[in-house]
């Protein structure tokens, strides 16, 4: 299996490096469509769009955890080349993403030559089982918002503030860093 895993990685990496227009020739090849088909074309399986046959992708239990992580990361790269972004929680590990990627590989989607097309695996309904249990709190946040009666504008304002708080250190933390730097400078000047 190791040899075929390495061959699969080589094939995927070659597809990522191919520098040809992804959909340019397909976008306008047949003008006989009606409605959305005229504008966007026919849906194709992701395996057809990427050029990597879904039968080449081994089931999760066959590979080691590290091989699954490598394969998941490489497959996400080729999906990004074809303008697909799979929306996973930030802390959702690659070895768990692989099963979602395999299922996505056999789905039919439109091929695009630009932009980002986000693929979401969550229904955001508390009644259904969360596919990212233990890694995501979006469903519970949505439920809190719905029960709060806040307007969408208030929710967006709150989320922006929450994100800034998450990424911006507190005054106490900054003061602590300044004290650490001052102490390090004092020690450095005493040594010299």
C-alpha positions in Angstrom: 0.0 0.0 0.0 3.0 2.3 0.7 4.0 2.3 -3.0 0.5 3.1 -4.2 0.2 5.8 -1.5 3.3 7.5 -2.8 2.2 7.2 -6.4 -1.2 8.7 -5.5 0.6 11.7 -3.8 2.7 12.1 -6.9 -0.4 12.1 -9.1 -2.2 14.7 -6.9 0.9 16.9 -6.7 1.3 16.8 -10.5 -2.4 17.8 -10.9 -1.8 20.8 -8.6 1.2 21.9 -10.6 -0.6 21.8 -14.0 -0.9 25.4 -15.0 -3.7 25.3 -17.6 -7.0 27.1 -17.4 -9.2 24.9 -15.3 -12.5 25.5 -17.0 -12.0 27.9 -19.8 -12.6 25.4 -22.6 -15.6 23.9 -20.8 -17.3 27.2 -20.0 -18.4 28.0 -23.5 -18.2 24.7 -25.5 -21.9 24.1 -25.8 -24.4 26.9 -26.1 -27.5 24.7 -26.4 -28.3 24.8 -22.7 -31.3 26.5 -21.2 -31.6 28.5 -18.0 -28.7 28.1 -15.5 -27.1 25.4 -17.7 -26.6 28.0 -20.5 -24.8 30.2 -18.0 -22.8 27.7 -16.0 -22.8 24.4 -17.9 -23.4 20.9 -16.6 -22.5 19.7 -13.1 -19.7 17.2 -13.0 -18.3 15.0 -10.3 -15.5 16.5 -8.4 -13.3 13.6 -9.5 -13.9 14.7 -13.1 -13.2 18.4 -12.4 -10.0 17.6 -10.5 -8.8 14.8 -12.8 -8.3 12.5 -9.8 -10.6 9.5 -10.0 -12.4 8.8 -6.7 -11.5 5.1 -7.0 -7.9 6.1 -6.4 -8.7 7.5 -3.0 -8.3 4.7 -0.4 -10.8 4.3 2.5 -9.8 5.9 5.7 -9.0 2.7 7.6 -6.4 1.5 5.0 -3.9 4.3 5.6 -2.0 5.3 8.7 -3.1 8.5 10.5 -0.1 10.5 9.2 -0.8 9.3 5.6 -4.4 10.3 5.9 -3.3 13.8 7.2 -0.9 14.2 4.3 -3.5 13.0 1.7 -6.2 15.3 3.2 -4.0 18.3 3.0 -2.9 17.5 -0.6 -6.5 16.9 -1.7 -7.6 20.3 -0.2 -4.8 21.9 -2.2 -6.1 20.5 -5.5 -9.6 21.5 -4.5 -8.4 25.1 -3.9 -6.8 25.1 -7.3 -10.3 24.3 -8.7 -11.9 27.1 -6.5 -13.5 24.8 -3.9 -13.0 25.7 -0.2 -14.2 23.1 2.2 -15.5 24.9 5.4 -14.2 23.0 8.4 -13.8 24.4 11.9 -10.3 25.9 12.3 -9.2 23.2 14.8 -10.7 20.3 12.9 -7.7 17.9 12.3 -6.8 16.8 8.7 -7.2 13.1 9.5 -10.8 13.7 10.4 -11.4 15.9 7.3 -10.5 13.0 5.0 -13.9 11.2 5.2 -15.6 14.5 4.3 -13.3 15.0 1.4 -13.9 11.4 0.0 -17.6 11.9 0.1 -17.3 15.3 -1.6 -15.1 13.8 -4.3 -18.1 11.8 -5.7 -20.6 14.7 -5.5 -21.6 16.7 -8.6 -20.8 20.4 -8.8 -20.2 23.1 -11.3 -16.7 23.7 -12.4 -15.6 27.4 -12.1 -12.5 29.2 -13.4 -12.5 31.9 -10.7 -13.6 32.8 -7.2 -14.0 30.7 -4.1 -16.9 28.3 -3.8 -17.4 27.3 -0.2 -18.7 23.9 0.6 -20.4 23.6 4.0 -21.0 20.3 5.7 -23.1 21.6 8.6 -26.9 22.1 8.6 -26.8 24.5 11.6 -29.8 22.8 13.1 -29.6 21.7 16.7 -31.9 18.7 16.0 -29.3 17.1 13.7 -26.1 15.7 14.9 -23.2 18.1 14.5 -20.6 16.6 12.1 -17.8 18.4 14.0 -18.8 17.6 17.6 -16.1 18.8 20.0 -14.5 21.1 17.4 -17.2 23.6 16.6 -19.6 25.8 18.6 -21.4 27.5 15.7 -24.7 25.6 16.3 -24.8 26.6 19.9 -23.9 30.2 19.0 -26.7 30.3 16.4 -29.2 28.9 18.9 -28.2 31.6 21.5 -28.6 34.3 18.9 -32.0 33.1 17.8 -33.2 33.0 21.4 -31.7 36.4 22.2 -34.0 38.2 19.7 -31.1 40.4 18.5 -31.2 41.9 15.0 -28.7 40.6 12.4 -26.9 43.9 12.7 -26.4 43.5 16.4 -25.2 39.9 16.0 -22.7 41.0 13.3 -21.4 43.8 15.6 -21.1 41.4 18.5 -19.3 38.8 16.4 -16.8 41.4 15.1 -16.1 42.6 18.7 -15.7 39.0 19.8 -13.3 38.2 17.0 -11.2 41.3 17.9 -11.2 40.3 21.5 -10.0 36.9 20.6 -7.2 38.2 18.4 -6.3 41.4 20.4 -4.4 40.9 23.6 -5.8 42.5 26.8 -4.1 45.5 28.4 -3.0 43.2 31.3 -1.4 40.8 28.9 0.4 43.6 27.1 1.6 45.0 30.4 2.9 41.6 31.3 4.9 41.4 28.1 6.3 44.9 28.7 7.4 43.8 32.2 9.0 40.7 30.8 10.9 42.7 28.1 12.0 45.2 30.7 13.3 42.4 32.9 15.1 40.8 30.0 16.7 44.1 29.1 17.9 44.7 32.6 19.4 41.2 32.8 21.1 41.8 29.4 22.5 45.2 30.5 23.8 43.7 33.8 25.6 40.9 31.9 27.2 43.4 29.5 
